[in-house]
Amino acid sequence: MTRTLDSIPLARASVPILGHGLRFLADPLGFISSLYVNGDMARVRLGPLTVVVVGDPELTRAVLLDDRTFDRGGPLYDRSREFAGDGIGTCPHSRHRRQRRLCQPAFGPERVPGYADAMISAIDDVLRHWDDGRIVDISTEMSKLTIRVAVRTMFSTSLPEHLFQQLADDFAVLAGTMFRRMVLPPIINRLPLPGNRRYYRARGRLRAVAADLIEQRRADGRDHGDLLSALMAARDPDSTGHRIVLNDEELIDQVFTFLFAGAETTASTLAWALYLLTRSPDAARQVHEEVDSVLSQATAHYDDIPKLPVVNRVITETLRLYPAGWLLTRVVSTDTELNGITLPAGTTVAVSPHLIHRRADIYERAEQFVPDRWLDTVPDRMTYIPFGAGARRCIGDQFGLVEAVLALATITARWRLAPLTARPVSPGLEHLPAPTNLEMRAWRRRPTATAA
């Protein structure tokens, strides 16, 4: 006998009108983690909206693999569509397959080495401004680095510095307001408040820049070897007429999607990885020994990646502890059953890689940073899902991993980072779980072995 939605345990401490909204805003990761005590599923109230949170790996995979029934939607994607439109990361199931076919060539293996060259150039641009003994705001610097990577791989040549800085500032405005806009009622987000006005101005400028660059590229007509050229050249064999290619509005949406997702997710991963290494001397020693023996002139290149297993394990473990896609929401498109419970069409369902990755019944020492857990183990696709799963798995996962490994290897080869305080940092959450107040002193290192 199936059960109704009301049979799912309600998370504790719900208050009238706001539900769990204040708890969620105050400590989102802690709140999500606390839901495990409710069993496989829990109900959460965010104002008038009820969200079913799934914490079981098998049920989570069932939700992620059936992207027709559990369509992409919910507060997170509703807010994302405000600036990314119906790009591949936010569009509904009905539009996704065509977009996936059109975007996939941009991430083909033949193009990745070229992107890696652009990544290395952007990494150098940021690190050359560090000074020996300087105090570095790691989260800010990693955002600066990954935005440069995103822009350079999307548009191949650097923008004028003033335009790049405007783009970076506008992205920061969008990222800084995303989580608040997700939780607050839509009517609040439409009020003419200073924060809302900054958000809409930033969104307008960014879309205008993207439109201008696409117009210039159409007039140019050459393949620049970048993401934008690949997207403009893509053809969908399963479509006809104007749908064979991406039109200008669709291209703008894809540019937004890849710039925003690529920059923010990798910046968060790198900041956490650098922080975690400062708290694990043994792991840091292994990384330094590896990069000193592998890298030429303290710079990681694409061909070095297979020769950096320790750095790769550090990134894998960082993504387990702090997956950038920490919460994924879906909307049920038709009445369905999950775990013996009837979910009516329109129900919002959330799955959390963060919750699954920290389950003590799945991972030994689940709350600890243990890169060597991956020494002889391949991540299980059911219990390790930092990029999601199924047809909606992140299309740029390999792109992001390449960038993260290149950046982490190069940074650790050139610099030793020391926190200014021994106190643990806490994750802030404007859009992604990134460390807050993470200032470190950077000391230039000298390799202890001759670079190969």
C-alpha positions as CSV (number, residue, x, y, z in Angstrom):
1,M,0.0,0.0,0.0
2,T,1.5,3.4,-1.0
3,R,1.7,6.2,1.4
4,T,1.1,9.9,0.9
5,L,3.4,12.9,1.1
6,D,2.4,13.6,4.7
7,S,3.8,10.2,5.8
8,I,7.4,11.5,5.2
9,P,8.9,12.8,8.5
10,L,8.9,16.6,8.8
11,A,12.3,18.1,9.8
12,R,12.3,19.4,13.3
13,A,11.9,23.1,14.3
14,S,9.6,24.3,11.6
15,V,8.1,27.7,12.4
16,P,4.9,29.2,11.1
17,I,5.1,31.0,7.7
18,L,8.8,30.7,7.3
19,G,9.0,26.9,7.9
20,H,12.7,25.9,8.0
21,G,13.8,28.9,6.0
22,L,15.7,30.7,8.7
23,R,17.6,27.5,9.8
24,F,18.4,26.8,6.1
25,L,19.7,30.3,5.6
26,A,21.8,30.3,8.8
27,D,23.5,27.0,8.3
28,P,22.5,25.3,5.0
29,L,25.1,22.5,5.1
30,G,24.5,21.8,8.8
31,F,20.7,21.8,8.2
32,I,21.0,19.4,5.3
33,S,23.3,17.1,7.2
34,S,20.8,17.0,10.1
35,L,18.1,15.5,7.9
36,Y,19.9,12.1,7.9
37,V,18.3,11.3,11.3
38,N,14.9,11.3,9.5
39,G,15.8,8.2,7.5
40,D,15.7,7.9,3.7
41,M,13.5,10.9,3.1
42,A,12.5,14.1,4.9
43,R,10.1,17.0,4.4
44,V,11.4,20.5,4.6
45,R,9.3,23.7,4.4
46,L,10.8,26.8,2.8
47,G,8.1,29.4,3.4
48,P,5.0,28.0,1.5
49,L,7.0,25.5,-0.5
50,T,7.4,21.9,0.7
51,V,10.5,20.1,-0.4
52,V,11.1,16.4,-0.2
53,V,14.8,15.8,0.6
54,V,16.1,12.4,-0.4
55,G,19.2,11.1,1.5
56,D,19.5,7.4,0.4
57,P,22.0,6.6,-2.4
58,E,19.7,4.3,-4.3
59,L,16.7,6.7,-4.1
60,T,19.0,9.6,-5.1
61,R,20.2,7.7,-8.2
62,A,16.6,6.8,-9.1
63,V,15.7,10.5,-9.0
64,L,18.8,11.6,-11.0
65,L,18.5,8.9,-13.7
66,D,14.8,9.5,-14.4
67,D,15.1,13.1,-15.7
68,R,11.8,12.9,-17.4
69,T,9.8,12.2,-14.3
70,F,12.1,14.2,-12.0
71,D,12.6,17.2,-14.2
72,R,15.1,19.9,-13.5
73,G,13.4,22.7,-11.5
74,G,12.8,24.0,-8.0
75,P,14.0,27.3,-6.4
76,L,17.7,26.9,-7.3
77,Y,17.0,26.5,-11.0
78,D,14.2,29.0,-11.0
79,R,16.7,31.6,-9.8
80,S,19.4,30.4,-12.2
81,R,17.1,30.8,-15.1
82,E,16.8,34.5,-14.3
83,F,20.2,35.1,-15.7
84,A,21.2,31.8,-17.5
85,G,17.9,31.5,-19.3
86,D,17.3,28.0,-20.6
87,G,20.9,26.9,-21.0
88,I,21.9,23.3,-20.7
89,G,22.3,23.5,-17.0
90,T,18.8,24.9,-16.3
91,C,16.6,23.9,-19.2
92,P,13.7,21.4,-18.7
93,H,13.8,17.8,-20.0
94,S,11.9,18.8,-23.2
95,R,14.8,20.9,-24.4
96,H,17.8,19.1,-22.8
97,R,18.6,16.3,-25.3
98,R,19.0,18.7,-28.3
99,Q,21.1,21.1,-26.2
100,R,23.3,18.2,-25.0
101,R,23.9,17.1,-28.5
102,L,24.8,20.6,-29.6
103,C,27.1,21.3,-26.6
104,Q,28.9,18.0,-26.4
105,P,31.4,18.7,-29.2
106,A,32.7,21.7,-27.3
107,F,33.9,19.3,-24.6
108,G,35.3,16.6,-26.9
109,P,38.7,15.1,-26.1
110,E,40.3,16.7,-29.2
111,R,39.6,20.2,-27.8
112,V,40.6,19.7,-24.2
113,P,44.4,20.1,-24.7
114,G,43.8,23.5,-26.3
115,Y,41.7,24.5,-23.3
116,A,44.5,23.3,-21.0
117,D,46.9,25.8,-22.7
118,A,44.5,28.6,-22.0
119,M,44.1,27.4,-18.4
120,I,47.8,27.4,-17.9
121,S,48.1,31.0,-19.2
122,A,45.3,32.2,-16.9
123,I,46.9,30.4,-13.9
124,D,50.2,32.1,-14.6
125,D,48.4,35.5,-14.9
126,V,47.2,35.3,-11.3
127,L,50.2,33.6,-9.6
128,R,52.7,36.0,-11.0
129,H,51.2,38.8,-8.9
130,W,51.8,36.9,-5.6
131,D,54.8,38.0,-3.6
132,D,56.9,36.1,-1.1
133,G,55.4,36.4,2.3
134,R,52.3,38.1,1.1
135,I,48.9,37.5,2.7
136,V,46.5,36.0,0.2
137,D,42.7,35.8,0.4
138,I,42.5,32.3,-1.1
139,S,38.8,32.3,-2.0
140,T,39.1,35.7,-3.8
141,E,42.3,34.6,-5.6
142,M,40.8,31.3,-6.7
143,S,37.7,33.1,-8.0
144,K,40.0,35.5,-9.9
145,L,41.9,32.5,-11.4
146,T,38.9,30.5,-12.4
147,I,37.1,33.5,-13.9
148,R,40.1,34.2,-16.1
149,V,40.2,30.5,-17.1
150,A,36.5,30.6,-17.9
151,V,36.8,33.8,-20.0
152,R,39.9,32.6,-21.8
153,T,38.6,29.2,-22.7
154,M,35.3,30.6,-23.8
155,F,36.6,33.5,-25.9
156,S,40.3,32.5,-26.5
157,T,41.8,36.0,-26.3
158,S,41.7,38.1,-23.2
159,L,39.2,40.9,-23.0
160,P,40.4,44.4,-22.4
161,E,41.3,44.6,-18.7
162,H,38.5,47.1,-17.9
163,L,35.9,44.9,-19.6
164,F,37.3,41.8,-17.9
165,Q,37.1,43.5,-14.5
166,Q,33.5,44.6,-15.1
167,L,32.6,41.0,-16.1
168,A,34.3,39.6,-12.9
169,D,32.6,42.1,-10.7
170,D,29.2,41.4,-12.2
171,F,29.7,37.7,-11.8
172,A,30.5,38.3,-8.2
173,V,27.2,40.2,-7.7
174,L,25.2,37.3,-9.2
175,A,27.1,34.6,-7.2
176,G,26.7,36.6,-4.0
177,T,23.0,36.9,-4.3
178,M,22.1,33.5,-5.7
179,F,21.5,31.6,-2.5
180,R,19.5,34.4,-0.8
181,R,17.3,34.8,-3.9
182,M,16.7,31.0,-3.9
183,V,15.4,31.0,-0.4
184,L,13.4,34.3,-0.3
185,P,9.9,34.5,-1.8
186,P,9.9,35.7,-5.4
187,I,8.0,38.9,-4.5
188,I,10.9,40.0,-2.3
189,N,13.3,39.5,-5.1
190,R,11.3,41.8,-7.4
191,L,11.2,44.7,-4.9
192,P,13.3,47.8,-5.9
193,L,15.8,47.1,-3.1
194,P,19.5,48.1,-3.6
195,G,20.6,44.5,-3.8
196,N,18.0,43.6,-6.3
197,R,18.9,46.6,-8.5
198,R,22.6,45.6,-8.4
199,Y,21.6,42.1,-9.4
200,Y,19.5,43.2,-12.4
201,R,22.2,45.8,-13.6
202,A,24.9,43.1,-13.4
203,R,22.7,40.6,-15.3
204,G,21.9,43.1,-18.0
205,R,25.6,44.1,-18.6
206,L,26.7,40.5,-18.7
207,R,24.2,39.5,-21.3
208,A,25.0,42.5,-23.4
209,V,28.7,41.7,-23.4
210,A,27.9,38.1,-24.4
211,A,25.6,39.3,-27.2
212,D,28.3,41.7,-28.5
213,L,31.0,39.0,-28.6
214,I,28.7,36.6,-30.4
215,E,27.9,39.3,-33.0
216,Q,31.6,39.9,-33.5
217,R,32.4,36.2,-33.8
218,R,29.6,35.7,-36.5
219,A,31.2,38.5,-38.5
220,D,34.6,37.0,-38.1
221,G,33.6,33.5,-39.1
222,R,36.9,31.8,-38.0
223,D,37.3,28.9,-35.5
224,H,39.3,30.3,-32.6
225,G,39.6,26.9,-30.9
226,D,37.6,28.0,-27.9
227,L,34.3,27.0,-26.4
228,L,32.3,29.7,-28.2
229,S,33.6,28.6,-31.6
230,A,32.7,25.0,-30.9
231,L,29.2,26.0,-29.8
232,M,28.7,28.2,-32.9
233,A,29.9,25.4,-35.2
234,A,27.8,22.6,-33.6
235,R,25.1,20.9,-35.7
236,D,22.4,18.6,-34.4
237,P,21.7,15.7,-36.8
238,D,18.4,14.9,-35.1
239,S,16.9,18.4,-35.7
240,T,15.7,20.2,-38.8
241,G,15.4,23.8,-39.9
242,H,16.6,26.5,-37.6
243,R,16.9,24.0,-34.7
244,I,20.0,22.4,-36.3
245,V,22.1,25.1,-34.7
246,L,22.1,27.3,-31.5
247,N,20.6,30.7,-32.2
248,D,22.0,33.8,-30.6
249,E,19.7,33.8,-27.6
250,E,20.6,30.1,-27.0
251,L,24.3,30.9,-27.4
252,I,24.0,33.7,-24.8
253,D,22.4,31.2,-22.4
254,Q,25.1,28.7,-22.9
255,V,27.9,31.3,-22.4
256,F,26.3,32.3,-19.1
257,T,25.9,28.7,-18.0
258,F,29.5,27.7,-18.7
259,L,31.1,30.9,-17.5
260,F,29.2,30.9,-14.2
261,A,29.2,27.2,-13.5
262,G,32.9,26.7,-14.6
263,A,34.2,29.6,-12.6
264,E,32.3,29.2,-9.3
265,T,32.5,25.4,-9.0
266,T,36.2,25.1,-9.6
267,A,37.1,28.1,-7.4
268,S,35.3,26.5,-4.5
269,T,37.0,23.2,-5.1
270,L,40.5,24.8,-5.2
271,A,40.0,26.9,-2.2
272,W,38.9,23.9,-0.1
273,A,41.7,21.7,-1.5
274,L,44.4,24.3,-0.5
275,Y,42.8,24.7,2.9
276,L,42.5,21.0,3.6
277,L,46.2,20.5,2.6
278,T,47.2,23.0,5.3
279,R,45.5,20.9,7.9
280,S,47.0,17.6,6.6
281,P,50.8,17.8,6.7
282,D,51.2,14.3,5.4
283,A,49.0,14.9,2.4
284,A,50.8,18.2,1.7
285,R,54.2,16.5,1.9
286,Q,53.0,13.9,-0.6
287,V,51.8,16.6,-3.0
288,H,55.0,18.6,-2.8
289,E,57.1,15.6,-3.4
290,E,55.0,14.6,-6.4
291,V,54.9,18.0,-8.1
292,D,58.7,18.6,-7.5
293,S,59.5,15.3,-9.2
294,V,57.0,15.6,-12.1
295,L,56.7,19.3,-13.1
296,S,59.0,21.1,-15.3
297,Q,59.7,24.7,-14.1
298,A,56.9,24.4,-11.5
299,T,54.1,24.5,-14.1
300,A,51.6,21.7,-14.7
301,H,50.7,20.8,-18.3
302,Y,48.0,18.6,-19.8
303,D,50.4,15.7,-20.3
304,D,51.4,15.8,-16.7
305,I,47.9,15.0,-15.3
306,P,48.3,11.1,-15.5
307,K,51.6,11.5,-13.7
308,L,50.0,13.3,-10.7
309,P,48.0,10.6,-8.9
310,V,48.4,12.3,-5.5
311,V,47.1,15.6,-6.7
312,N,44.2,13.8,-8.5
313,R,43.4,12.0,-5.2
314,V,43.4,15.3,-3.3
315,I,40.9,16.8,-5.8
316,T,38.7,13.6,-5.6
317,E,38.6,13.8,-1.8
318,T,37.9,17.5,-1.8
319,L,34.9,17.0,-4.1
320,R,33.7,14.3,-1.7
321,L,33.8,16.6,1.3
322,Y,32.7,19.7,-0.5
323,P,30.8,19.0,-3.7
324,A,30.1,22.2,-5.5
325,G,26.7,20.8,-6.5
326,W,25.8,20.2,-2.9
327,L,22.0,20.4,-3.4
328,L,20.2,19.4,-6.6
329,T,16.4,20.1,-7.0
330,R,13.9,18.5,-9.3
331,V,10.2,18.9,-9.9
332,V,7.9,15.8,-10.4
333,S,6.4,16.1,-13.9
334,T,3.7,13.5,-13.3
335,D,2.3,11.6,-10.4
336,T,4.9,9.0,-9.4
337,E,5.9,6.7,-6.6
338,L,9.3,6.8,-4.8
339,N,10.1,4.5,-1.9
340,G,6.5,3.5,-1.6
341,I,5.3,7.1,-1.4
342,T,3.1,8.8,-3.9
343,L,4.6,12.1,-5.1
344,P,2.0,14.3,-6.9
345,A,3.0,16.2,-10.0
346,G,4.5,19.5,-9.0
347,T,6.3,18.1,-5.9
348,T,9.8,19.6,-5.4
349,V,12.4,16.9,-4.6
350,A,15.9,17.6,-3.5
351,V,18.9,15.3,-3.4
352,S,22.2,16.2,-1.7
353,P,25.6,14.8,-2.7
354,H,26.9,16.5,0.4
355,L,24.6,14.4,2.6
356,I,25.5,11.2,0.9
357,H,29.2,11.8,0.7
358,R,29.3,12.2,4.5
359,R,27.3,9.2,5.5
360,A,29.3,7.2,8.1
361,D,27.7,3.9,6.9
362,I,29.2,4.5,3.4
363,Y,32.6,6.2,4.1
364,E,35.0,5.3,6.9
365,R,36.0,8.5,8.7
366,A,33.5,10.3,6.6
367,E,34.0,13.7,8.0
368,Q,37.8,13.6,7.6
369,F,40.1,14.5,4.7
370,V,41.7,11.2,3.7
371,P,42.9,11.4,0.0
372,D,44.5,8.0,0.3
373,R,41.1,6.4,0.7
374,W,41.2,6.6,-3.2
375,L,44.6,4.9,-3.5
376,D,43.2,1.5,-4.6
377,T,39.5,2.5,-5.0
378,V,37.5,3.8,-7.9
379,P,34.7,6.1,-6.8
380,D,31.4,4.4,-6.8
381,R,28.9,6.0,-9.1
382,M,26.1,5.5,-6.6
383,T,27.8,7.0,-3.6
384,Y,30.1,9.5,-5.2
385,I,28.2,12.0,-7.2
386,P,29.9,15.5,-7.1
387,F,28.8,16.0,-10.7
388,G,25.4,14.5,-10.5
389,A,24.4,11.4,-12.5
390,G,22.5,10.3,-15.6
391,A,21.7,12.5,-18.6
392,R,21.9,15.7,-16.5
393,R,25.4,14.9,-15.2
394,C,27.6,18.0,-15.6
395,I,28.7,18.2,-19.2
396,G,31.9,20.0,-18.1
397,D,33.1,17.5,-15.4
398,Q,36.3,16.5,-17.2
399,F,37.0,20.2,-18.1
400,G,36.7,21.1,-14.4
401,L,38.9,18.2,-13.3
402,V,41.6,19.2,-15.7
403,E,41.5,22.8,-14.6
404,A,41.5,21.8,-10.9
405,V,44.5,19.5,-11.2
406,L,46.5,21.9,-13.3
407,A,45.9,24.8,-10.9
408,L,46.5,22.8,-7.7
409,A,49.7,21.2,-9.0
410,T,51.1,24.6,-10.2
411,I,50.2,26.4,-7.0
412,T,51.6,23.8,-4.7
413,A,54.8,23.6,-6.8
414,R,55.4,27.3,-6.6
415,W,54.0,28.2,-3.2
416,R,53.7,27.0,0.4
417,L,50.6,28.4,2.1
418,A,50.2,28.9,5.8
419,P,46.9,29.9,7.5
420,L,47.0,33.0,9.7
421,T,45.1,31.2,12.4
422,A,44.8,27.6,13.5
423,R,41.0,27.9,13.9
424,P,39.0,25.9,11.4
425,V,37.2,27.9,8.7
426,S,33.5,27.6,8.2
427,P,31.8,27.3,4.8
428,G,29.9,30.3,3.7
429,L,27.2,29.8,1.2
430,E,26.2,32.5,-1.2
431,H,25.8,30.1,-4.1
432,L,28.3,27.3,-3.5
433,P,29.9,26.1,-0.2
434,A,33.2,28.0,-0.2
435,P,35.5,28.7,2.8
436,T,35.0,32.1,4.3
437,N,37.8,34.4,5.7
438,L,40.4,32.1,4.3
439,E,43.6,34.3,4.4
440,M,47.0,32.6,4.1
441,R,50.5,33.7,3.9
442,A,52.2,32.6,0.7
443,W,55.9,31.5,0.9
444,R,57.7,30.8,-2.4
445,R,59.1,27.3,-2.4
446,R,62.1,25.7,-4.0
447,P,61.6,22.1,-5.3
448,T,63.4,19.5,-3.2
449,A,64.0,17.3,-6.2
450,T,65.1,18.1,-9.8
451,A,62.1,18.6,-12.0
452,A,61.7,15.9,-14.7
